Amino acid sequence: MLFQKVCGIDLGTDTIKIRDRSDKAFLYSKNIIALRNESRVLAAGDAAFEFYEKSPQNVQVIWPMVHGVIANSTEMSLVLSRLLKEFLGPLQRAGALYIAVPSDITQVEKRAFFHVLSGKLSAGRIRLIDKGIADAVSAGLPVLSTRGHMVVNIGADTTEISVISSGKVILCQTLKKGGRALDEDISTMVRRKFNLNIGRKTAESLKNNLAFMINGPRLEQKVFGIHTLSGLPKSDLIPSLAVSVAIIDTIDSIVESIKSVFNRVPPQLMKDIAREGIYLSGGVSMILNLSEYIQKEIGIPFHHVHDPKNSTIRGLVEIMNHKDLRQFTYSLHDLTGMR
């Protein structure tokens, strides 16, 4: 006999997070798949990530999502079905799935989420929720109130800036910039200053271990790569200051977008946000002193959400467990009139 389980999914470009309604079971895995000869699935999730940047010629490694939306629905369905099977086990099936999606994507892009989730997964009910709402719930904000709230989620491939009032996202902008853009900045800097070609994994490690804003410890990290002139393997020490300077332009462009959205907030809500402050979540927000830097640039208090990498999935668990919050989720029929 199969038992049904209600699950929440934060389907990110870089990672997939799944939790059940009891918040006792948790899966965290890379959103990636490895195919041999374009058809045979070798691995999905973390196992597939082991092939990334070192796979043989006949093995293709694919990230099914780009900038927060599904780019390859077939591969996305394969990844999700495998991970959900691992999460649920042999005696359970997904009775309902709640999934957080960017607030300002098109109806076609939202329908792609329904298409993937209703295919191989055979879920009973599928509900979408705006990501900004999930983040706000996770931050403990009273999203049902008429007051204005502002949440910024800086993720792997996107930055979502949301203004919320009365349980709805009333203003949103999703930037196609996030942690991966910072990784590219770091890779470019290392290539130009140290004549060293490094992979994305190495650049991400430099960002996570060394990057800071305003002030930070002067550290170094040894990296290995290919020398741009000789073409031979080479190592070098990369200082934290060089890494931090490399990402400043991208960070400043995100700050300017936050300013722009704030300046478009209706006056009656702007006062609430200026008094309450802006809440910062997402994995990139863990860069040392980032919230203090943005606060200094914008002149509004910034609050760092607890455990920012898991902010969205925590909000989904809260939404699944509270009827008054579930009213702000929507089905395919709500979205298009189709069943």
Order of alpha helices (4+ residues) and beta strands (2+ residues): beta-beta-beta-beta-beta-alpha-beta-beta-beta-alpha-beta-alpha-beta-alpha-beta-beta-beta-alpha-beta-alpha-beta-beta-alpha-alpha-alpha-beta-alpha-beta-alpha-alpha-alpha
